[in-house]
Amino acid sequence: MLEYARWKYLLVAGVLVLALLFALPNVFGEDPALQVARKDHNPITADAAQCAETVREQAARQVMTATREQAARTVEDARQQAAQTRELARQRMPALVSRVVGMIRQLEGEDP
């Protein structure tokens, strides 16, 4: 039988452990689960499960509504900033252009 150094066996074992660790999510899957249990540990009835589902759906709707409103505010803020930037550029552009033209004329005058 072939004999290898101990560190090689440990390296192979370490790689196998890492591979197993990275493979675990594939074993368990991505099925999200919310486990609801009563304090007295009795099974949950169909009516209670339906009530819990309704509450969850309402909470999800509130989150989505808040997210949409926040996104709308962000877009409106961006539009206002863009308008302010355009106005500022429109006001300052003539002075900037005249300064650049003056610098170009000055450079042309210095060079023969």
DSSP file (Angstrom, degrees, kcal/mol; ACC not computed):
  #  RESIDUE AA STRUCTURE BP1 BP2  ACC     N-H-->O    O-->H-N    N-H-->O    O-->H-N    TCO  KAPPA ALPHA  PHI   PSI    X-CA   Y-CA   Z-CA
    1    1 A M              0   0    0      0, 0.0     2,-0.2     0, 0.0     0, 0.0   0.000 360.0 360.0 360.0 145.8    0.0    0.0    0.0
    2    2 A L        -     0   0    0      1,-0.0     2,-0.5     0, 0.0     0, 0.0  -0.524 360.0-151.1 -78.0 140.7    1.2    3.5   -0.8
    3    3 A E        -     0   0    0     -2,-0.2     2,-0.3     0, 0.0     3,-0.0  -0.941  13.8-175.1-113.2 132.6    2.1    5.7    2.1
    4    4 A Y        -     0   0    0     -2,-0.5     5,-0.0     1,-0.1     2,-0.0  -0.797  37.1 -84.1-118.9 164.2    1.8    9.5    2.0
    5    5 A A    >>  -     0   0    0     -2,-0.3     4,-1.3     1,-0.1     3,-0.9  -0.330  39.0-117.4 -65.7 151.1    2.8   12.2    4.4
    6    6 A R  H 3> S+     0   0    0      1,-0.3     4,-2.3     2,-0.2     5,-0.2   0.857 112.4  60.2 -60.6 -36.9    0.3   12.9    7.2
    7    7 A W  H 3> S+     0   0    0      1,-0.2     4,-2.2     2,-0.2    -1,-0.3   0.808 100.8  55.8 -64.4 -28.3   -0.2   16.5    6.0
    8    8 A K  H <> S+     0   0    0     -3,-0.9     4,-2.3     2,-0.2    -1,-0.2   0.905 107.6  47.7 -70.8 -39.8   -1.5   15.2    2.7
    9    9 A Y  H  X S+     0   0    0     -4,-1.3     4,-2.5     2,-0.2    -2,-0.2   0.914 113.2  49.0 -63.3 -42.1   -4.1   13.1    4.4
   10   10 A L  H  X S+     0   0    0     -4,-2.3     4,-2.6     2,-0.2    -2,-0.2   0.876 109.8  51.9 -65.6 -36.9   -5.2   16.0    6.5
   11   11 A L  H  X S+     0   0    0     -4,-2.2     4,-2.4     2,-0.2    -2,-0.2   0.926 110.8  47.0 -64.4 -44.9   -5.4   18.3    3.4
   12   12 A V  H  X S+     0   0    0     -4,-2.3     4,-2.3     2,-0.2    -2,-0.2   0.919 113.2  49.2 -63.5 -42.9   -7.6   15.8    1.6
   13   13 A A  H  X S+     0   0    0     -4,-2.5     4,-2.2     1,-0.2    -2,-0.2   0.907 111.2  50.1 -63.1 -41.4   -9.8   15.5    4.8
   14   14 A G  H  X S+     0   0    0     -4,-2.6     4,-2.4     2,-0.2    -2,-0.2   0.906 110.0  49.5 -63.4 -41.9  -10.0   19.2    5.1
   15   15 A V  H  X S+     0   0    0     -4,-2.4     4,-2.5     1,-0.2    -1,-0.2   0.898 110.7  50.6 -64.4 -40.2  -11.0   19.6    1.4
   16   16 A L  H  X S+     0   0    0     -4,-2.3     4,-2.4     2,-0.2    -2,-0.2   0.897 109.8  49.9 -65.2 -39.6  -13.7   17.0    1.8
   17   17 A V  H  X S+     0   0    0     -4,-2.2     4,-2.4     2,-0.2    -2,-0.2   0.924 112.1  47.8 -64.5 -43.6  -15.1   18.7    4.9
   18   18 A L  H  X S+     0   0    0     -4,-2.4     4,-2.6     2,-0.2    -2,-0.2   0.906 111.0  51.1 -62.9 -41.2  -15.2   22.0    3.1
   19   19 A A  H  X S+     0   0    0     -4,-2.5     4,-1.5     1,-0.2    -2,-0.2   0.916 110.9  48.4 -62.4 -42.2  -16.9   20.4    0.1
   20   20 A L  H  X S+     0   0    0     -4,-2.4     4,-1.1     2,-0.2    -2,-0.2   0.908 110.8  51.4 -63.3 -41.7  -19.5   18.9    2.4
   21   21 A L  H >< S+     0   0    0     -4,-2.4     3,-0.5     1,-0.2    -2,-0.2   0.916 111.8  45.9 -62.2 -44.0  -20.1   22.2    4.1
   22   22 A F  H 3< S+     0   0    0     -4,-2.6     4,-0.2     1,-0.2    -1,-0.2   0.744 111.2  53.9 -71.8 -22.1  -20.6   24.0    0.7
   23   23 A A  H >X S+     0   0    0     -4,-1.5     4,-1.0    -5,-0.2     3,-1.0   0.652  84.5  86.7 -85.3 -16.1  -22.9   21.2   -0.5
   24   24 A L  H XX S+     0   0    0     -4,-1.1     4,-2.1    -3,-0.5     3,-0.7   0.858  80.8  58.7 -57.1 -40.6  -25.3   21.4    2.5
   25   25 A P  H 3> S+     0   0    0      0, 0.0     4,-2.1     0, 0.0    -1,-0.3   0.852 104.2  53.5 -59.4 -30.4  -27.5   24.1    1.1
   26   26 A N  H <4 S+     0   0    0     -3,-1.0    -2,-0.2    -4,-0.2     4,-0.1   0.802 107.7  51.2 -71.2 -27.6  -28.3   21.8   -1.8
   27   27 A V  H << S+     0   0    0     -4,-1.0    -1,-0.2    -3,-0.7    -3,-0.1   0.915 118.4  35.4 -73.8 -43.3  -29.3   19.1    0.6
   28   28 A F  H  < S-     0   0    0     -4,-2.1     3,-0.4     1,-0.1    -2,-0.2   0.729  99.8-151.8 -86.8 -22.2  -31.7   21.3    2.5
   29   29 A G     <  -     0   0    0     -4,-2.1    -1,-0.1    -5,-0.3    -2,-0.1  -0.137  27.5 -81.8  78.8-177.8  -33.0   23.4   -0.4
   30   30 A E  S    S+     0   0    0     -4,-0.1    -1,-0.2     2,-0.1    -4,-0.1   0.013  71.9 137.2-115.3  25.7  -34.3   27.0   -0.4
   31   31 A D        -     0   0    0     -3,-0.4     2,-0.1     1,-0.0     0, 0.0  -0.632  49.0-140.8 -77.4 104.9  -37.9   26.4    0.7
   32   32 A P        -     0   0    0      0, 0.0     2,-0.4     0, 0.0    -2,-0.1  -0.393  20.7-166.0 -68.6 143.6  -38.5   29.1    3.3
   33   33 A A        -     0   0    0     -2,-0.1     2,-0.6     2,-0.0    -2,-0.0  -0.994  18.3-163.4-135.8 135.2  -40.6   28.0    6.2
   34   34 A L        -     0   0    0     -2,-0.4     2,-0.7     2,-0.0     0, 0.0  -0.969  16.5-156.8-114.1 114.7  -42.4   29.9    8.9
   35   35 A Q        -     0   0    0     -2,-0.6     2,-0.5     2,-0.0    -2,-0.0  -0.833   8.9-171.5-100.0 117.0  -43.2   27.6   11.8
   36   36 A V        +     0   0    0     -2,-0.7     2,-0.4     8,-0.0     8,-0.2  -0.918   9.3 175.1-108.0 127.2  -46.1   28.8   13.9
   37   37 A A        -     0   0    0     -2,-0.5     2,-0.2     6,-0.1    -2,-0.0  -0.972  27.7-121.5-132.8 147.6  -46.7   27.0   17.1
   38   38 A R    >   -     0   0    0      4,-0.6     3,-1.3    -2,-0.4     6,-0.0  -0.501  25.8-119.0 -81.9 156.2  -49.2   27.5   20.0
   39   39 A K  T 3  S+     0   0    0      1,-0.3    -1,-0.1    -2,-0.2    -2,-0.0   0.822 116.6  50.8 -65.6 -30.2  -47.9   28.0   23.5
   40   40 A D  T 3  S-     0   0    0      2,-0.1    -1,-0.3     3,-0.0    -2,-0.0   0.417 111.1-123.8 -88.6   4.4  -49.8   24.9   24.6
   41   41 A H    <   +     0   0    0     -3,-1.3    -2,-0.1     1,-0.2     3,-0.1   0.653  61.1 144.1  64.7  19.4  -48.2   22.9   21.8
   42   42 A N        -     0   0    0      1,-0.1    -4,-0.6     0, 0.0    -1,-0.2  -0.538  60.9 -88.9 -79.7 155.2  -51.6   21.8   20.4
   43   43 A P        -     0   0    0      0, 0.0     2,-0.4     0, 0.0    -1,-0.1  -0.301  43.2-111.3 -64.2 149.9  -51.9   21.6   16.6
   44   44 A I        -     0   0    0     -8,-0.2     2,-0.0    -3,-0.1    -8,-0.0  -0.669  31.7-129.7 -84.2 134.1  -52.9   24.7   14.8
   45   45 A T     >  -     0   0    0     -2,-0.4     4,-2.3     1,-0.1     5,-0.2  -0.286  22.1-108.3 -78.2 167.0  -56.3   24.5   13.2
   46   46 A A  H  > S+     0   0    0      1,-0.2     4,-2.3     2,-0.2     5,-0.2   0.868 120.1  53.4 -63.8 -36.8  -57.1   25.4    9.6
   47   47 A D  H  > S+     0   0    0      2,-0.2     4,-2.3     1,-0.2    -1,-0.2   0.917 109.7  47.2 -65.0 -42.6  -58.8   28.6   10.7
   48   48 A A  H  > S+     0   0    0      2,-0.2     4,-2.4     1,-0.2    -2,-0.2   0.890 111.9  50.5 -66.1 -38.9  -55.8   29.7   12.7
   49   49 A A  H  X S+     0   0    0     -4,-2.3     4,-2.2     2,-0.2    -1,-0.2   0.904 110.4  49.4 -64.9 -40.3  -53.5   28.9    9.8
   50   50 A Q  H  X S+     0   0    0     -4,-2.3     4,-2.2     2,-0.2    -2,-0.2   0.895 110.6  50.8 -64.8 -39.6  -55.7   30.9    7.5
   51   51 A C  H  X S+     0   0    0     -4,-2.3     4,-2.3     2,-0.2    -2,-0.2   0.915 110.2  49.1 -63.0 -43.7  -55.7   33.8   10.0
   52   52 A A  H  X S+     0   0    0     -4,-2.4     4,-2.3     1,-0.2    -2,-0.2   0.891 110.9  50.4 -63.5 -39.8  -51.9   33.7   10.2
   53   53 A E  H  X S+     0   0    0     -4,-2.2     4,-2.4     2,-0.2    -1,-0.2   0.891 109.5  51.1 -65.7 -39.6  -51.6   33.7    6.4
   54   54 A T  H  X S+     0   0    0     -4,-2.2     4,-2.3     2,-0.2    -2,-0.2   0.917 110.6  48.3 -63.3 -44.2  -53.9   36.7    6.1
   55   55 A V  H  X S+     0   0    0     -4,-2.3     4,-2.3     1,-0.2    -2,-0.2   0.908 111.5  50.7 -63.0 -41.5  -51.9   38.7    8.6
   56   56 A R  H  X S+     0   0    0     -4,-2.3     4,-2.2     1,-0.2    -2,-0.2   0.909 110.5  48.9 -63.0 -42.3  -48.7   37.7    6.7
   57   57 A E  H  X S+     0   0    0     -4,-2.4     4,-2.3     2,-0.2    -1,-0.2   0.895 110.6  50.5 -65.4 -39.8  -50.2   38.9    3.4
   58   58 A Q  H  X S+     0   0    0     -4,-2.3     4,-2.2     2,-0.2    -1,-0.2   0.909 110.8  49.2 -64.2 -41.5  -51.3   42.2    4.9
   59   59 A A  H  X S+     0   0    0     -4,-2.3     4,-2.2     1,-0.2    -2,-0.2   0.901 110.4  51.0 -64.0 -40.2  -47.8   42.8    6.4
   60   60 A A  H  X S+     0   0    0     -4,-2.2     4,-2.4     1,-0.2    -2,-0.2   0.901 109.4  50.7 -64.2 -40.5  -46.3   42.0    3.0
   61   61 A R  H  X S+     0   0    0     -4,-2.3     4,-2.6     2,-0.2    -1,-0.2   0.901 109.3  51.0 -63.3 -40.6  -48.6   44.5    1.3
   62   62 A Q  H  X S+     0   0    0     -4,-2.2     4,-2.5     2,-0.2    -1,-0.2   0.907 110.8  48.7 -63.5 -41.0  -47.7   47.2    3.8
   63   63 A V  H  X S+     0   0    0     -4,-2.2     4,-2.4     2,-0.2    -2,-0.2   0.927 112.5  47.7 -64.8 -43.9  -44.0   46.6    3.2
   64   64 A M  H  X S+     0   0    0     -4,-2.4     4,-2.5     2,-0.2    -2,-0.2   0.896 112.1  49.8 -64.7 -39.7  -44.5   46.8   -0.6
   65   65 A T  H  X S+     0   0    0     -4,-2.6     4,-2.5     2,-0.2    -2,-0.2   0.928 112.2  47.4 -64.4 -44.5  -46.6   50.0   -0.4
   66   66 A A  H  X S+     0   0    0     -4,-2.5     4,-2.4     1,-0.2    -2,-0.2   0.892 112.0  50.9 -63.1 -39.1  -44.0   51.6    1.8
   67   67 A T  H  X S+     0   0    0     -4,-2.4     4,-2.4     2,-0.2    -2,-0.2   0.911 110.7  48.2 -65.8 -42.3  -41.2   50.5   -0.5
   68   68 A R  H  X S+     0   0    0     -4,-2.5     4,-2.6     2,-0.2    -2,-0.2   0.917 112.3  48.9 -64.0 -42.8  -43.1   51.9   -3.6
   69   69 A E  H  X S+     0   0    0     -4,-2.5     4,-2.3     1,-0.2    -2,-0.2   0.904 112.0  48.9 -64.2 -40.1  -43.7   55.2   -1.8
   70   70 A Q  H  X S+     0   0    0     -4,-2.4     4,-2.4     2,-0.2    -1,-0.2   0.908 111.6  49.4 -65.4 -41.1  -40.1   55.5   -0.8
   71   71 A A  H  X S+     0   0    0     -4,-2.4     4,-2.5     2,-0.2    -2,-0.2   0.901 110.2  51.1 -64.2 -40.3  -39.0   54.7   -4.3
   72   72 A A  H  X S+     0   0    0     -4,-2.6     4,-2.4     2,-0.2    -2,-0.2   0.906 110.8  48.6 -63.9 -41.0  -41.3   57.4   -5.7
   73   73 A R  H  X S+     0   0    0     -4,-2.3     4,-2.6     2,-0.2    -2,-0.2   0.905 111.0  50.7 -64.2 -40.6  -39.9   60.0   -3.2
   74   74 A T  H  X S+     0   0    0     -4,-2.4     4,-2.3     2,-0.2    -2,-0.2   0.915 111.1  47.6 -63.8 -43.0  -36.4   59.0   -4.2
   75   75 A V  H  X S+     0   0    0     -4,-2.5     4,-2.4     2,-0.2    -1,-0.2   0.911 112.3  49.6 -64.5 -42.3  -37.2   59.4   -7.9
   76   76 A E  H  X S+     0   0    0     -4,-2.4     4,-2.4     2,-0.2    -2,-0.2   0.909 110.5  50.4 -64.1 -41.3  -38.9   62.8   -7.3
   77   77 A D  H  X S+     0   0    0     -4,-2.6     4,-2.4     1,-0.2    -1,-0.2   0.910 110.2  50.3 -61.4 -41.6  -35.9   64.0   -5.2
   78   78 A A  H  X S+     0   0    0     -4,-2.3     4,-2.4     2,-0.2    -2,-0.2   0.899 109.7  50.7 -63.9 -40.3  -33.5   62.9   -8.1
   79   79 A R  H  X S+     0   0    0     -4,-2.4     4,-2.3     2,-0.2    -1,-0.2   0.917 110.8  49.0 -63.3 -42.3  -35.7   64.8  -10.6
   80   80 A Q  H  X S+     0   0    0     -4,-2.4     4,-2.4     1,-0.2    -2,-0.2   0.912 111.7  48.7 -63.9 -42.2  -35.6   68.0   -8.4
   81   81 A Q  H  X S+     0   0    0     -4,-2.4     4,-2.5     2,-0.2    -1,-0.2   0.898 110.5  51.1 -64.4 -39.6  -31.8   67.7   -8.0
   82   82 A A  H  X S+     0   0    0     -4,-2.4     4,-2.5     2,-0.2    -2,-0.2   0.909 110.5  49.1 -64.2 -41.0  -31.4   67.3  -11.8
   83   83 A A  H  X S+     0   0    0     -4,-2.3     4,-2.3     2,-0.2    -2,-0.2   0.914 111.9  48.6 -64.6 -42.2  -33.5   70.3  -12.4
   84   84 A Q  H  X S+     0   0    0     -4,-2.4     4,-2.5     2,-0.2    -2,-0.2   0.902 111.5  50.0 -63.5 -40.3  -31.5   72.4   -9.9
   85   85 A T  H  X S+     0   0    0     -4,-2.5     4,-2.7     2,-0.2    -2,-0.2   0.914 110.5  49.5 -64.9 -43.0  -28.2   71.2  -11.5
   86   86 A R  H  X S+     0   0    0     -4,-2.5     4,-2.5     2,-0.2    -2,-0.2   0.917 112.1  48.4 -62.0 -42.6  -29.5   72.1  -15.0
   87   87 A E  H  X S+     0   0    0     -4,-2.3     4,-2.0     2,-0.2    -2,-0.2   0.918 112.3  48.3 -64.1 -43.5  -30.5   75.6  -13.8
   88   88 A L  H  X S+     0   0    0     -4,-2.5     4,-2.4     2,-0.2    -2,-0.2   0.908 112.6  48.5 -63.1 -42.7  -27.2   76.1  -12.1
   89   89 A A  H  X S+     0   0    0     -4,-2.7     4,-2.0     1,-0.2    -2,-0.2   0.896 110.1  52.2 -64.1 -39.6  -25.3   75.0  -15.2
   90   90 A R  H  < S+     0   0    0     -4,-2.5    -1,-0.2     1,-0.2    -2,-0.2   0.876 113.0  45.2 -64.4 -36.5  -27.4   77.3  -17.3
   91   91 A Q  H  < S+     0   0    0     -4,-2.0     4,-0.4     1,-0.2    -2,-0.2   0.893 121.3  36.5 -72.8 -39.9  -26.6   80.2  -15.1
   92   92 A R  H  X S+     0   0    0     -4,-2.4     4,-2.1     1,-0.2     5,-0.2   0.628  95.5  84.1 -90.9 -14.2  -22.9   79.5  -14.8
   93   93 A M  H  X S+     0   0    0     -4,-2.0     4,-3.1     1,-0.2     5,-0.3   0.904  86.8  52.3 -61.5 -45.8  -22.1   78.3  -18.3
   94   94 A P  H  > S+     0   0    0      0, 0.0     4,-2.5     0, 0.0    -1,-0.2   0.918 112.0  46.4 -59.3 -42.0  -21.7   81.7  -20.0
   95   95 A A  H  > S+     0   0    0     -4,-0.4     4,-2.0     2,-0.2    -2,-0.2   0.906 114.7  47.8 -64.7 -40.2  -19.1   82.8  -17.4
   96   96 A L  H  X S+     0   0    0     -4,-2.1     4,-2.5     2,-0.2    -1,-0.2   0.915 112.0  48.9 -66.9 -43.0  -17.3   79.5  -17.7
   97   97 A V  H  X S+     0   0    0     -4,-3.1     4,-2.8     1,-0.2     5,-0.2   0.923 111.3  49.3 -63.3 -43.7  -17.3   79.6  -21.5
   98   98 A S  H  X S+     0   0    0     -4,-2.5     4,-2.3    -5,-0.3    -1,-0.2   0.887 111.3  50.2 -65.7 -36.1  -16.0   83.2  -21.5
   99   99 A R  H  X S+     0   0    0     -4,-2.0     4,-2.3     2,-0.2    -1,-0.2   0.923 112.1  47.1 -65.1 -43.1  -13.2   82.2  -19.1
  100  100 A V  H  X S+     0   0    0     -4,-2.5     4,-2.4     2,-0.2    -2,-0.2   0.915 112.4  49.5 -65.2 -42.6  -12.2   79.2  -21.2
  101  101 A V  H  X S+     0   0    0     -4,-2.8     4,-2.6     1,-0.2    -1,-0.2   0.909 110.8  50.7 -62.7 -41.5  -12.2   81.3  -24.4
  102  102 A G  H  X S+     0   0    0     -4,-2.3     4,-2.3    -5,-0.2    -1,-0.2   0.898 110.2  49.4 -62.1 -40.8  -10.1   83.9  -22.6
  103  103 A M  H  X S+     0   0    0     -4,-2.3     4,-2.5     2,-0.2    -2,-0.2   0.903 110.8  50.0 -65.3 -40.4   -7.6   81.2  -21.5
  104  104 A I  H  X S+     0   0    0     -4,-2.4     4,-2.6     2,-0.2    -2,-0.2   0.928 111.8  47.8 -63.9 -44.2   -7.4   79.8  -25.0
  105  105 A R  H  X S+     0   0    0     -4,-2.6     4,-2.1     1,-0.2    -1,-0.2   0.882 111.1  51.7 -62.9 -37.7   -6.8   83.3  -26.5
  106  106 A Q  H  X S+     0   0    0     -4,-2.3     4,-1.5     2,-0.2    -1,-0.2   0.917 111.5  46.5 -65.6 -42.6   -4.1   83.9  -23.8
  107  107 A L  H  X S+     0   0    0     -4,-2.5     4,-1.8     1,-0.2    -2,-0.2   0.892 112.6  49.9 -66.5 -39.0   -2.4   80.6  -24.7
  108  108 A E  H  < S+     0   0    0     -4,-2.6    -1,-0.2     1,-0.2    -2,-0.2   0.856 109.0  52.8 -66.9 -33.9   -2.6   81.3  -28.4
  109  109 A G  H  < S+     0   0    0     -4,-2.1    -1,-0.2    -5,-0.2    -2,-0.2   0.826 109.1  49.4 -70.7 -31.1   -1.1   84.8  -27.8
  110  110 A E  H  < S+     0   0    0     -4,-1.5    -2,-0.2    -5,-0.1    -1,-0.2   0.850 101.7  70.2 -76.9 -34.8    1.8   83.4  -25.9
  111  111 A D     <        0   0    0     -4,-1.8     0, 0.0    -5,-0.1     0, 0.0  -0.687 360.0 360.0 -86.2 134.4    2.7   80.8  -28.6
  112  112 A P              0   0    0      0, 0.0    -1,-0.1     0, 0.0    -4,-0.1   0.498 360.0 360.0 -72.7 360.0    4.1   82.1  -31.8
